[in-house]
Amino acid sequence: MARIIWRVVRYLTIGTLGFVVGAVALYVYWVRSGPPLELWHTEALTEEFTVDRATEIASFQDYLQLEDRLFAQLEDQIYARTETGPEFVLARYSTGSAADPHHRKPNWNRSFELPADNPAGGVLLLHGMSDSPYSFRALGEALNQRGYWVIGLRLPGHGTIPAGLKTVSWKDMAAAVRLGVAQLASKAGPESIHIMGYSTGAPLALNYTLNVLEGADAPAPASLVLISPAIGITPAAVLAKWQVRLAALPGLEKFAWTQILPEFDPFKYNSFTSNAGTQVHLLTRAVAQRVETLAAQGPIENFPPTLVFLSTVDATVSTDAVVDNLLEHLAPGRHELVLFDINRNKVNSTILVSDPGPLTTRMLDNDSLPFALTLITNENNKTTTVVGHRKPSLSAKTVTEAFNLAWPRGVISLSHVALPIPPDDPLYGQRTSPYADATLQLGQIDVQGERGLLKFPADWLLRLRYNPFYDFLETRVIEWVEGTGS
């Protein structure tokens, strides 16, 4: 009997190992047979900021001077070696193409600083992973018009080539944040600095704030604004660290990438590295653990007022994590979640999954939230008109406010990338916008035909790129900043 059991175990072990080896071999073949790697996937730009250069690059002006050298290197190593002509009209690194960011003045891939006379305060804008300062262009300009000294920080690894994210560390980005804060403190005073983070920029803002609470950094932010915050991420990003390790093996260089696509967006990488996912995972885990540690003694009392904007559905980050890993740990009364619901018009009910917005129900059913809740949702299921339902902290009472806003035709929800972008954005806005770029407009591309013809995935066309309720978001941000420490 023991011999039979031994044989069964041996055969199962051999079969399992064979299956694993076969699966790995097929995966390696699939990865290696994908799109070829281009210059922007393989080159290394050495004039990039890292935490190891923090002694040499000790101020924001030093950072900008290094950025000048970085973009000169980008010109020499990438643009000068990339072909031009009609066939490259959508190639970001082809000089003179429709996707060439040099067409746009300023080049929003770079850090920007918007000064103000007698500033009312300072605002530091932190974009997301694979993104650029462009995503905060509209908010930055609006705040500057209100008298704020604004810095849109280009985070290390961004705004140049996707390969910049193969080696970047979240600690490099955190060190750059400190330079931005120090610059604002010198220009607008240390008492009225507001930090706004979009996507991965949100945990970077939280990381700096936690450093302040632990006595490692200063000055303290007067408030935080977090948009589509990456407080928790999808499981795929957690697994990416194994691809990073395999990419070091000869012949497996493509394992450094979770996605290889043509680069046709002038202000955002389409290709994505395994390391980028790993760094987001490390950053969000570190922030969540530190928040939990601080909250072990009770709700965190001295946390700066925090305003969060979130879509109830988000394919990039965990929406529940914003509540579970942050807001529920903060003392009541000084924080707010603005939640954009799905379009609950009954016409959509037949084509949507059964519960497309579970966070909405969870928030409405909880009458003891330690933060205020504003839900932007349909007035009823017979109309596309939206209203705001507001619940104060620790309250079951809901007040409804009319906004004179409605869902655009065909839009069923917001998306991770949509929230900070206005409908009239010249690149990502509505196709009917009078400000739309006649050369390249990525907000609404209406194409139909046979599958397999496009250079990029069809779901790229489905994702909403602008926020139809942006005016509400901008107004709420300005009210928040002006009412907290300015």
N, C-alpha and C positions, 0 to 999 in steps of 0.2 A: 504493500500500500504506500509506504514511504517513497519507494522508487517511482511510483506512478505520479504522486504529488510533485516530486522533484522534476520529473519530465514536463509536467504541465507548467510548472513555474518557469522552467528553462525556456520552453517554447513561447510562453507569454512574454518573457523578458526579451527574447530574440525578436519576436514580432513587434513589440513596442519600440525597441531600438531601431528596427528597420523602418517602422512608420515615421519615427522622429527624424531619422537620417534622410528619408525620402522627402518628407515635408520641408526640411531645411534646404535640401538640394533644389527643390522646386521653387522655394522662396528666393534663393540666391539667383537662380536662373531668371526669375521674374524681375528681380531688381536690376540685374545686369543687362537685361534686354530692353529696358526702358529708354526714354529719350536720352540723347548724348549730353554729357556735361560740356558747358560752354566756358568761356573765359571767366565770366562772372560767378561760375561755380567753383573754379579751381584756383584762381589767383589769390594772393594774400597781400593785403594793404597793411604796411607796417607802421604808418603814421596814425594809428588809432590809439585812443586813450584807453588805458587799463589801470586798475588799482595799483599796480606796481609802479606806475609813473606818477602817482599822486604827489610825491615829493617834488618832482620836476615840474609838473603841471599843477601849480598850487592855487590858481585863481581862475575865474571864468574867462578873463582876458587871455590867459595862457591856453585855456581850452579852445578858444576861438582861433588863436594863432596855430595851434596844432591842427585844428579842423581845416584851416587854409592849406596846410601842407598835405593833409589827407586828400582833399579834393583835387589838388594838383597831381597827386599820385594817381588818383582815379582817372584823370584825363590821360595821363601818359600810359598807364597799363591797360586801360579798358577802352575808352572812347577812341583813342588813336589807333587801336588795333582791331576795331570793329568795322565791318563793311558798311557802306552807305548805298543809297539808291532806292528806287520805288519798291523793290521787293522787301525792303527793311522798314517800311513805313510804320509798322507797329513795334519796332524793336527799340526798347528803352535806351540801349547803349549805342545806337547808331546815330551819329551826329546829324541833326536836321530832321530826324523822323518826327512823326506826330506824337510819339511817346517820350521824346527827348525832354527831360525836365528843364534844360537850358532855355526852352521857349518861354517859360513862365518866370516872371520877375516879381518878387525874388524867387530864387530856387528854394522851395519850401522843404527840401530835404535837409537843409542846414539849420542849425540853431538860429533863432531870431530873437531880437530884443526890441521891444516897443517902449521907448522912454515916455515919461510924463512930467510936466512941470508941477512941482509941489504935489507929488503923488499921494493919492488917497490910501495907497497900500501897494503891496507887491503880490504878483501872482506867478507861480511856477507851474508850467504845463508839461506833463509827462505823457508821451504817447505810448502806444502798445508795441508788442513784439512784432517784428517784420514791418512795422509801420514807419511813419516819419512825422515831424512836427506839423505837416500839412493838416492832419486830422483835427488839430486844435486851432487852425487858422481863424475860423469864424469867431469862435469864443474869445480868442486872444484879442482880435481886433475890437470886438464889442466891449470887452473889459478895459482896453486901453482908451477907448472913447469915453469911458466913465471916469477916467483919471487915474487908472492903475498902471504901474510900471510892470510890464509883462515880459516874461522870458519863456519862449518855447524851446525847450532843451532837446537837441538831437542826442539820443542815447547812443552809447558806443555800439558799433556793429551795424548801425542803421543809416539809411540815406545814401548808401554807396553801392555795394554789391551784396547779393545774398550770401556769398562766401564769408562775409563779415560775421555771420551768425554761427559759423562752424566752431569758433574758438572763444566767443564772447562769454563772459561770466556775469551772473546777476550782480556780483560784487563790484564789477567794473561800472555797471550802471548806477549802483548805489553810491559809489564814490563821486560820479558825475553829478548826482542829485545834490550832494553837499556843496559842490562848487556853485550850482545855480542858486541855492538858498543863500549862501554867503554873499553873492552878488546882489541879490534883492535886498538883503539886510543893509548893505552899504548904500543902496539907492533909495529905498522906501522906508527904511527903519525896521528894526527887528520885531516890533510888536504887532505888525499888521501884514504878515506874510501868509498867503493862502496857497495851498498846494492842491492841484487838480490832476488826477491820474485817470487815464483811459486804458482799459484792459490791463496789460502788465504794468502800466504806469501806476495803477491803483495800489498793488502790493508794494511797489517802490515808495510811494507816498506813505503807506502804513509803516514800512520798515524804518523810514526816517523818523516818523512820529514815535515809534517804539524806542528808537535810540534816545530820543529826547526824554521820554519817560524814565528810561534807565540811566540817564545822566551822561550818555555818550556823545550826544550832539546838542547843538543850540543854534539858533533860537527855536522856540516852539512855534508851530504853525497856529495861526488864529482860527483856521478852519480847514476842513478837507472837503473836496468834491470828488466823488468816485463815479466814473461812467463805465458801464459794462465791465465791472471790476473782475479781474482774475483772482478771486480769493480761493477758488477750488477749480480744478481743471478736469478734462476728460481722461479716462484710463489710457488712451493712446499716448498721451504725453509722458505718462509714468513709464511706459514700456520703451520709450525712445532711447533711454540710456544704454540699452543693450545694443541698439544699432550704432551708437557712437563708438562703442568698443569694437564692434565688428568692422567698422569703417577703417580702422587702423591696419587691417590685414591687407596685404597686396592683392589687387584685383577686386577688392570689395569697397572701393571708394564711394560707390553710389549709396552704400548703407549710411553715409553721413547725411542723407536726405530722406525725408518722409514724403516729399513731393517735389517733382521737377517739372516746371511749366515754363512756357515762353514768358519773358519779362516785357509786358506791354503796358504796365501801370507805372507812370512816372514817379509815384510817391509811395509805393508799397511793393515789397517783394511778393511775387507769386510763388516762387520756389521756397521751400521751408526746410530747415535743417533739423536733424535729430537733436543736436545740441540745444537748439532754441527751446524745444519742448522740454528737455531735461532741465534747463535753467529756470523755466517758468515753474516747473514742479518743485525744484529745490527752494525757490523763492517763496512760493505760496505755502509750502509746508513749514518753512522756517517762521513765516509771519503767523500762521495759524497756531503753531506751538507756543510762540511767545505771547500771543493774545490769551491763550488758554492758561498759561502760567500766571500771567498778571491777574486773570479773573478767578484764580483759585481761592483768593481771599475775599471774593465778592465782586459785584459789578464794578467795572473800572470807572472811577469817578472823575479823573482829571484828563480824560481824553478830549481832544478838541472837537467842537461841533462838526458832525459829519453828515453830509448830504449824499445819498446814493441814488443814481439813475440806473434802472435795470429793465430789460425786456423779460417778461415772464417766460419766454422761450429763447434759448441761446445755445447754439450748437458748438460753441467754442469753450465756454466756461460753465461751471456748475452754478445755477441760480440759487439753489438752496444754501450753498456754502456762504453766500453773502450774509445770510441770517445766522446760520449755525456757527460759523467761524469768526464772526465779527459783531454784528449788531446786537445779538442776544447777550453778549458779554459786556456791553456798555451800560453805564448807569442811565436811567430813564431821563427824558426831558430835553435833551439837547441834540437829538439826531433824527434823521428822517430818511425813509425809503420811498422813492417815487417809482412806482411799478407800472410799466406800460403793458397792458393786457393784449391778448390777441384780438383780432377783429371778430367779435362774436355775433355778427349779423347771421341770421338763420340760413341765409343762402350758402354760407360757407360750411355749415354743419355737415353736409353730405360728403365733403371732400377732405375734411380734416381728420386726424387720428382722434381716438376716443377722448383723451384728456390732454389736449395740447398745452394747457397752461396750469399745471397742478399747483404752482406756487401761489397763483391768484387765490384759489380756494383756501389754501392753508393760511394765508394772511387774513382773509376776510373772516374766517372762522375763529381766529384767535383774538380774544378781547383783552388780553393782558400783554400786548406787545410793548417792550420797553423803549420803543421808538415810534415816532409818528409815521403814519402810512398815507400816501396819496396814490390812489389807483386810477389810472387813465384808462377808461373802458367805454364800451358802447352804452348809450343812454338806455337802450333796450335792444332786444334781438331783431327788431323790425327796422332798425335804422343804422346807418353808418356814422351818425353824429356821436361824438364822444363827450363825456363829462368827467369830472374829477370827484371821486369819493374820498374824503379825508377823515382819518381817524386819529385823534391825538394819542400821545403816548399813554398806555395803561387805561385805555378807554374803549367802551363798546359803542359809543355814540359816533355816528357817521354823518358828516355834512357834505352835501352834494353841491358842486359848483359847475355852472355852464361855461364852456370855453369858446363856443362858436368855431369848433374844429370838427373835422370829419375824416374818416379813412378815405384815401384816394381809391379810385376804382381799381380793382384787381389786387390790392394789397391786403394780405391776410395777417401779417404781423410785422413787427420790427425785427431787426437782426443785430447780432453782436457788433457789426461794423457800421451800423446806420446811425446810432444815437447822436454822435457829436457833429453830424453833417447836415447842413441846411438844405432844403429843397432847391434853392437857387444856386447851389454850389456849381461852379463852371465845369467840374470834372465828374463828380459823382451824383449830381442833382438830377432833377426831372428833365427829361428830354425836351419838354416844352419851355424850359426856363429861358428867359431872354439873355441870361448870362452864360448859357451853355457854350462850351468851346466848339467851334465849328470843325476843328481838326480832329479832336478826340473827346468823346463823351461816353463815360463808362457807367453812368447812373442807370440808364435804361437803354438796353440794346435789344430791340425787337427783331428776332430772327426765327424763322421756322423753315424746315426742310428735312432732309434725311439725316439720321444720326451718324456720327463718325466724321463729319465734315469740318468741325471746328478745331482750332488749335488748342482750345481750353475746355475743361469739363462743362457740360451743360448746366450743372447745378450752380456754376459761377454766375450764370445769367439769371438764375432764379432768386438769388440773394439780394434783398433790398439794400441799397447803398446810401440812402439818405433818410432823414427822420422827418416825416410829414408834420410832426408836432415839435419841431425844433424851436420855434418861437417861444413856446411855453417853457422848454428847457432853458433857453438862454435867459428869459426873464426871471425864472426861478433861481438860476445861478447868481445873477446880479443881485437879486434881493437877498440871497443867502450871504454873499460876500459883504454887501453893504451893512448887513445886520449883525455880523459876527466879527468884531474886532477891528473894523476899519477906522 
